[in-house]
Amino acid sequence: MTASGAPVRVRIAPSPTGDPHVGTAYIALMNLVFARQRQGRFVLRIEDTDRSRFVAASEQMIFDALHWLGLDWDEGPDVGGPYGPYRQSERTELYRRKVEELLAAGRAYRCFCTPERLEEMRRAQMAAKLPPRYDRHCRGLSGEEARARVAAGTPFVVRLAVPESGATTFRDELRGDITFDHHQVDDQVLMKSDGYPTYHLANVVDDHEMRITDVIRAEEWISSTPKHVLLYQAFGWELPRFWHMPLLRNQDRSKISKRKNPVSLVYYRQAGFLPEAMVNYLGLLGGGMPAPSAEAKDAERFAFAEMVEKFQFERISLGGPVFDLEKLRWLNGVYLRRLTPEEFFAAVRGGPLADDYLRAICPLAQERIETLGQFFDLTDFFFRDEVLPPAETWVPKKRDAAAARKMVAQLAERLEAGDWTLEALDAALRALAAETDWSAKEVFMLLRAVATGKTASPPLLESLVVMGRARSLARLRGFLAAAK
């Protein structure tokens, strides 16, 4: 319960724009622990209003990944609840009504600036070494003029009318009071020209309508919080409590990224990590567990129930936990060695030797082997964790290593952006070849070498589809990190 007696309600709100991110699981775990410690409710909301980046299959991938980890929610799109719908795309009429309220109260305004004008404005600000922000060109338009432009069909967005002086202060439960001068806060877009809300508007409206008491999210949202506070105040709503968790970081302290660590939860599942080990490791990263005694054995190993019992949010370190893949591997190994032989057999059969995975691989090998003993000789790359081919395998004739590495980087970027189907992969590879001085044959050969470690393999594109996007791209990025 909160201080006012209201039941605790927390949420995560991932966007279905690709593979579910390990950072989503980290924040989900923190929210779930918080809710279970306080007999509260954990809500899953899908923020799918960015239609330009929307990936239809991503929502189910989010569900599957979080269920795999055991981070189950009390309310959400798939289980319902009293404050639905839980997809933002199904709540657009509500957002439009709320925008009209802000416009009528003078807390927001319509902006008719064209993309060309905005780009010209940004270039001028950059040349003058000024922070890029909207210059409030349309803020002074009269209501009559704005209505006339709307009637004429002129495209517009709706912006928040940030006070031109003063400051906004809010409390972060981990950091104390944080103040932003209003000169630092942009007149943020609330409603886009396509009629969909931005994150800022939908986030605040949904958190209020869904009775969210505590917003536990990544610290990258701190700079957006004054805009959210201003929106709460504009509507006359009570603020939730804000908890901004430190960002997961790479070894060099940079924000965790796919170029330095696999960040897809799909990758970790396909690569054979146990969900209990992953949850345990993410719990360690929170920094809220008691310091182990010197004589404690397995001090870093704990189950979710123990985390609910002992985790203290006041202990969280703000320095930014390092996502150490080697430590995760070690911890996963600890879990594997504690399995009984039958449990280990079941884990292998359910992971790298799962029936569905083998069924997909077998047809690719059947036409290329003469004995069953050759099956693993031909297909071992499907089951291996890392594939690092020797230089003579991956540097094409008449090319050097630097050119090959550059092409692999382009391949990773291009393949990540498209669909993971035979047709889409083939089209992407041939388009990349056409745009460079590489032939399609060279591109295919290089990709085969990097993805499989072989110069000859089962059909390449079919193999990539079976391995999946997450593991295939992890191979390319692992190669780039290792091939110096």
C-alpha angles and dihedrals in degrees: 000000000000124000089266091054096253116137114257113257124182134171148189119215112193122181117232096229101124141318114356109263126234086231088062090056091048093053091041090054092050091050094046093050090048092051096045092049090056100036088247137141127266115210130196114205124180114221100203103151095110093087094175091066099032115131112196096211095046097082093060089044089056091050093047095047095049092044089050088058092046093243095140123177132221096217131022147118094292099041101033126215142189097283102047160164090088097193114084092215087065092053101055095116090057091053092049091053091050092050090053088053091054092047092050091050093048092243092118137027140198117256118203098180114137122234088248093057092046091051092049089050092051093049091051091049092049091049089052090047091241123144110262111253139137113278094216091242093156097038093093097052113123119242090246094054092046092051090049091054091048090050089051090056097249109162115243145171127213118239133196112250099227113197109262094224138026129041143265121232125191134171122246108199091218099041108026124230118358122191129199121191109227089237086069094053119084125218089255122209110251101176123029125220090258090063094252120124123241121240091264098059098037092045094055096041093048095045089053096043092046092050094239108181100182126034107204110181143134121297092243086081094062092094090053095049096085088058089051092047090051089052093050089050092047090056093041093240130149114254121242120226113268124220114178111196119213113257122255108250141199121243090270089056093250118134110282109269139177091243092066103026134018103257100179116103086208088063093054092049093048093043091060105257115153115240091227090056093048093050090046091051094047088050090055090052091058089068093214101111119101116266108262120243117249093249096045116120121216087004092160094051116087139145126238092257090057090049090054089051099046111020113114119195090202089066095058112126114226094206094095118257117249115235099223109190092192091056090048089052090050092050091047088053090053089055093046092053091052092058119102115244089258092049091048091049090051091048092052092046090048094046127032093004098041113149094238092051093049092046089056093048100044098070090052091057101035096082093046106051135071099195132029088239088069092059096091093039088062100035105033092114089068089064103034121100096217133023116193111167122204116260093254087061099053107031106084121219113275090020132094131221094258092055091047093051090050090052092049089053090051090048092053092050095045097045094047091056097055139061118282099236131115092251095047094046093049092048092048094051094047092046091052091050091050091052094051138043090260122105120233088245091056092048093050093046093050092048091048092052094048097042098042106019088232140101089214125038142140112296106313103221093042088051091052091051091051093047090047134223097283098053094038094053091043088058092053093048092043088053092051091051093049103035102080 
